[in-house]
C-alpha cells in the first residue's frame, strides 16, 4: 500500500475505481443477455448453472466495490490492478465454459489491457499483457466445447452403406457449417463494434482529462509567474519603504518648522500650503508603513469580518477622502442578502480603490463613473465602469499577467497587484471594453458563507 497519496492522485484513483465499477456492471448486463439469448433464444446447450454462478460471483465483487467507494481509505494502484485482475479471471471462467479460444468473443481480453494502460503505469500494463496472453493460451487446450454449434462431418463409411442417408447428413453438415460460420461472423462483428465504441469512449475521456490537466498546469505556471513578480515587487516595496523613511522624516520635520516660523495670522497662504504638505507627507508615511508590513499575514489578522453593506460604505468613504470631487453613480441590486458578510482585508480595499481611481482618471469629469454591486450569501459582484476611450490594447493583452506601463491611462503595477490580490482571495476580475464607450471592471469575490461551505465540503 502507498504510505502517502496526494489529494489529486487520490481523487483520480477513486474515479478510476468508480469507472471499473460501472464497466463491470455493464459487462454483467451484457453477459446475462448473451446467456439468456443463447440458451432460450438459440437453444444452445450451455452449462447454464455454472455460467450464472460466475456472474453471481462477479456481482458479489461489485457489491464489495460499491461499499469500498463509500469509505475514506485511499485507493491505490495495486488495488485497481487487483480489481482488473478479478475481471480477467471471471472472463476466463466464462470463456472456459463456452468453448474457450474458439468462442468468437475472445476479443474481450483486450479490454482489461486497454483499461490498465489508461489507468495505471506502464509496468502494470505489461503484467496484464502476460496474464491475458497466458489465459488465452490455456483456453486453447482447456475448455468445454460448444457441441450444439460445432460442425461434424458424416462418417465416410456411410457412403457405401446408405447413399441417401449419407447425402442427407452431408446437407445437414453444410447447413450446420453455415450456421456456425454465420454465428462466428456475428460474434466477431459484435466484438468489433463493442470494442471500437468502448475504445473511442475511453480515448475521448482520456483526451478530455489530458486537456483538463494541461489547463491546470498552464494556470499553475501563470500563477507561479505572477506570484514571483508579486514577491519581487514586495521586496522592492519594502526596500523603498526603508530607504524613503529617513527622507520623509526629514521633510516632515522641516514642514513642522515652517509651520512654526510662518504663523497663520501673518502668512495665511503659506501656512495653508504648509498644512497641505504635512497632510501629503503623512499620507506617504502611511502608505510606506503598509508597503513594509509583512506580506504573509493571515487574512484574519489583516482584516475583520463585517457586513457587505458596511464594507462597501467604508471603501467608498475611504475613496471619497482622496477623490472628493469625483462623480459617482452608485447602484445596488435591491434583491440582496442583508446578512451577507465579508472579511474586510486591507489589500482588497486598496485594490477596489485602485480600480475606482483608474476609472476616474479615464472618465470625463462631467460623466463620472458607475459602480454596480450585487450579492447573495455566497458571492459578491462589483462592476466599475468608466466612460473614457476604453482599455488600451497593450493593457488588455497583458492585464493581470505582468505590470504594464501605459502613458495614456497609467495602468501598471497597481492593476497587476489588483489582479493578484483578487486571485489570492479566491475571486476573479475581468476588465473589458464596453461597446457604447469606456471600460468595465467586473470583480467577483467569495463571501464568508461561501468560504465556510468550501471548507466544510473539503473536510467532509
N, C-alpha and C positions, 0 to 999 in steps of 0.2 A: 504493500500500500504506500501511497505517497504521503510523506510527512508534512508537506506544505503544498497547498493548492491556492493559486491566486483567484480572486473573485471572478475575473473574466474567464479564466480557463475552467473554473468550476461550473460557471453558467453554461459554457459551451459543452462540457462533458455531460451535464444533466440534460441539455437539449438533445444531444446525440442519443442518450439512453431513451428519451421520450420518443425519438424517431424510430428506434428499434422496437419499442413497444407498439407503435402504430403499425409499422410494417409487419410485425408478427401477427397482429390481428387481421390484417389484410391477407396474409399468407394462409391463416387458418380458415378464413372465409372461402378463399379460392379452392383450397384442398377439400373442404367439406362439400363444396359444389361439384367438384370433379368426381369425387367418390360417389355422390348421390346420382349423378348423371350416368356414370359408368355402370353402376350396379343396377339401378332401377330404370334407366333410360335405354342403355345399350345392352343390358343383360349380360355384362361381363362377369365371369366367375372370379371375384377377387376375395382375398381374406379380409372381409369387411370388419369383423370384430377387432382384429389386430390393428387395422388402419384407424378405426375410431379410438382405440386405446392410445395410439401415438398422438393423435390430435388432442385427446384429453390431457396427455402429458404436457404438450405444448401450451395448452390453456392454463394448466396449473403454474407453469413457469411464468406466464404472462400475468397471472394474478399476483405472484410474488413481485414481479417488476412494477406493477401498479402500486403496490404497497411501498416498495422501495423508493419510488419517486416522491412519496409524501413525507419521507424522512429528511432530516437536515444533514445527514452524513455525506461527506464529499464523494462524488462519483469519480473513479479512477479509470485510467486507460486499460488496466488489466481486467477490471470488472466489465467494461464494454466488450473487450475481446472474448471474455468468457461467455457473455450473453450471445455473441455471434456464433461462437463455437457450439453452443447448445442448439442453435438453429440449424447449423450444418449437420450435426448428428441426427436431428429429427428429420431433415430432408433425406439423409442417407437411409434412415429406417423406412421411410415411406417408399423410396425407390427400391429398396431391397424387397419389399412386399409386392411390388408392381413391375417386376421384370428387370430391375437393375439398370445396367447401362443400355439395354435395348429400349427402355422407356423413352419416348420422344421428348419428355420434359426434363431430361438431364441437364439442360441449359441452366436450371435454377442454381447449380453450383457456382455459376459466375456471379450471382447477386451478392453472396457474402464477401467475395473477393472485392467487388466494386465498393461495397459499403465499408469494408475495412480500410481500403485505400483512401476513401474520402475522410473517414472519421479519425483514423489512427496513424501514427508514424509508419515509415516505410518498413521497418523491421517486422511489425505485426502483419503487414501485407504479405511478406514472404512466408511467414508462418502459416497464414491462411491458404496460400497457394499450395504449400506442401500438404496441408491437411485435406483440402478438397481434392487434389490430384490423387492422393493415396486412397481416399474413399471411393473415388470414381473408378480407379483401377481395381479395387477389391470387388466392386459391384459387377465388374465384367465376369468374374468367376463365381461369385457367391450371390445368388438372388433366387427369388421364387418367380418362375416364368409366368407368362400370361398365356395359359393354354387355350383360352377361348378365342383368341385372335391370331395365334401363330399359324401360318400355313403349313400343311403336311402333304407331301407328295404321295399319291397312291402307290401301293406295292406293285412293282413291275411284274410279279408272278401272276397277278390277276389278268394280265394281257392274254395269256394262253388259256386260262380257265373260263373267264366270262368277259368277252369283249365289251358288251353293252354296259355291264356294271363298272368296268374299268373306265370307259368314257364318261360315265356319269360322275365317278369320283374325280376324274381329271377336270371336268367342268366345275365341280364343287370346289376343287383346289384353286382353279383360276379365279373364281368369284371370291374365295377367301383371301387369295393373294392380293386381289384388287382392293378388297375391304381393308386388309392390313396396311397396304401401301397408302391408301387414302387417309386412314386414321393416323399413320405416321406423318404424312404431309401436314395434316391438320394440326397435329401436336407441334411440329416444327414451326408452322406458321404462327400458331398462337404464342409459342415461346418467343419468336422474333418480335411480334407486336408488343407483347407484355414487357420484355426486357428492353426494347427500344424506348418505349414510353417511360419506363422506370429510370433508365439511364438519362434520358433527356430531362426528366424531372429533377434528378439529383444534380446533374450538371448545371441546370438553371439555378437551383438553390445554392450550389457551391459558388457559382459566379456572383450571385447576389450577396452572399456572405463575404466574398473577397472584395467586392466593391464597397461594402459597408466598412470593412477593415481598412481599406485604402483611405476612405473618407476620414475615419477616426485617426489614422496615422497622419494624414495631412493636417487635420485640426490640431493634433498634438504638437506637430512640428511648428505650426503657426503660433500656437500658444507659447511654446518654449521660446521661440524667437522674440515674441512680444514681451515675455517675462524678462528675457535677457536685456532688452532695451529699457524696460522699466527699472530694472536693478541698476543699470548704468546711469540712467537719469537720476535715480535716487541717490546714488553715490555722488554724482556731480552736484546735486542739490544740497546734500549735506556738506560737501566741501565748500560750496559757495556760501552757505549759511555761516560756516565757521569763518571764512575769510572776510565776509561783509559785516560781521558782527561788530568788530572794532571800529571801522569807519562810520557805521551808523551811530554807534555810541558817541563818537567824537562830534558828529553833526548834531546829535541831539543836545549835547552839552552847549555847543555854540548857539543853537537855536534858543535854548533856555537863557543864555547870557544876553542874546539880542532882545529877548522879551523883557529882561530886567533893565537893560540900558535904554530901550525906547518904549517908555510907558504909553498907555493908550491915550491919555489926555494930551500928550504933546505930539505924538506921531501915530494918529489913528490908522492911517493906511498901512504904514509899515508894520504896526503891531498886528493888524488883521492878517497880513501876509505871513508874519512870523507864526501865528497860530495855525494857519493852513499848512505851513511847512512842518510844524510839530505833529499835526494830525497825520500827514502823509508818512512822516518818519515812524510814528507808532504803528501805522498800518504795515509798513515794510518790516518792522521788527516782529510783528505778529505773524506775518507770512513766513518769515525766516524761521520762527520757532516751530511752525507747523512743518516746514520742509525738513528741519533737523530732527523731528520726532521719529521714533522707531517705526519702520515700515512693517514690522512683524507683529504689531498689536492685534489682539483678538478683536473681533467686531464688538463683542460685549463690553470691552474696555474702552473702545474708541467711540462708542455711541450708546444710546439708550432707547428703550422701547417706548414708542409714542404712537398716538393715533395718526392715521394718514392725514386727516384734515389738519391737525395741529402741525404736522411736519411740513406740509405744503405751505401753510401760512408762515412758518418760521423761515423757510427757504426764500419765499418771496419778500419777506420783511428784510432779511439779510441782503438780498439782491437790491432792494429799493434803497438801502442805505448808501450804495455806491452808484446807483442809477436813478436818482430821484426824478429826473425829467423824462425818462423813457416812457413811451406809451405802451401799455399792456392791455390786451383784451383777453380776459380770463373766462374759460368755460369749464364747467364741471358737469359730468353726467348726473342727472337727478336720481337715477336708479343705482345708487352706490350703497356699499355696506358701511354704515357709520362706525361700527365697532372694529373695522379692519385696522391692524397695527403694523408698524414698520420699525426697523432699527435705524434710528437717525444717526447714521455714520457721517463723520466729518468729510471724508473723501467723496462720498456720494453727494453731499450738499455742494461741495466745490465743483463737482462735475456738472451738476444741473445748472449752477450759476454760470459756469463757463459756457455752456450751450446758450443760455439766455444772453450773455454778453456778446457772443458771436452773432446771434440773431439781431441784436440791437445795432451792432456795427454795420451789418449788411443791409438793414431795412431803412428806408427813408423815414425821417423823424415824424412826418405828418401821418404816416400809415402805422407805424409802430410794429408790434409783433403780436402773435396769438399763442396762447397756451391752453391746451385741452387736456383735461385729466379725467380719467375714469378708472374705477377699480371695483373688485369684488373681495371676497375673503382670501383669495389666493394670489392674485396678481394685480399690479397697477400699471396703467399705460399712460405715459405723458407724451404729448405731441407739442413741439415748439416750432412754430412756423414764422419765417420772415418773408418780406416782400421785396427782396433785393433782386440781384441779377442771377441768382442761382449758384449752385456749387461749381467751382472750377473743375475742369476735367482731371487735373493732376491730383486734386484733393479727393475727388470721388473714387479714383482708381486705387489710391494708397491709404485712404482713411482707415484708421484703426490698425494698420499693419506697421507703420513706422511714422515718425514725425515728418510732417510735410510743411515746408515754408511756402506761404502764399502771400505775395505782395498785395494782392487785391483784397483778400479777406483776413489775412493774418492768422489763419488756422494752422497750427503747427503742433508744438509739444502739448498744448492744452487739450486739443482734440484727441491726440494719441493716448494721453493719460485718462481721458474720459472714457474712451473705449475700454481700456484696460481695467479701470475701476468697475465699470458696469459689468464687464465679463466676469471679473473676480467675484462679484456679488451674486452670480447666477442669472443675471439678466442679459439683455441684448439691446443694441442700439442700431437703428437703420436711418441713415441720412440720405435723402433723395431730393431731386428737383421736382417742383410742382409744375404741372402744365400751364397753369394760369400765371406763373411767375413766382420766383423765390424758391426757397428750400424748406424742407420739413425734417426735423429730427424726431424720430419715434423711439421712445425709451420704454422697455418692458422690464419690470422688476418683480421678483417673487416677494410676497409679503410674509409676515411671521407665521401665519397659519399654514401657508404652502410649504415653508421650510420645515415646520414641525411635522407635517404629514409625510414629507420625504424622508425625514429621519426615522419616523415610526415604521414606514414601509421597509426601509433599509435594515432596521433592527429585526423586523419580523422575518 
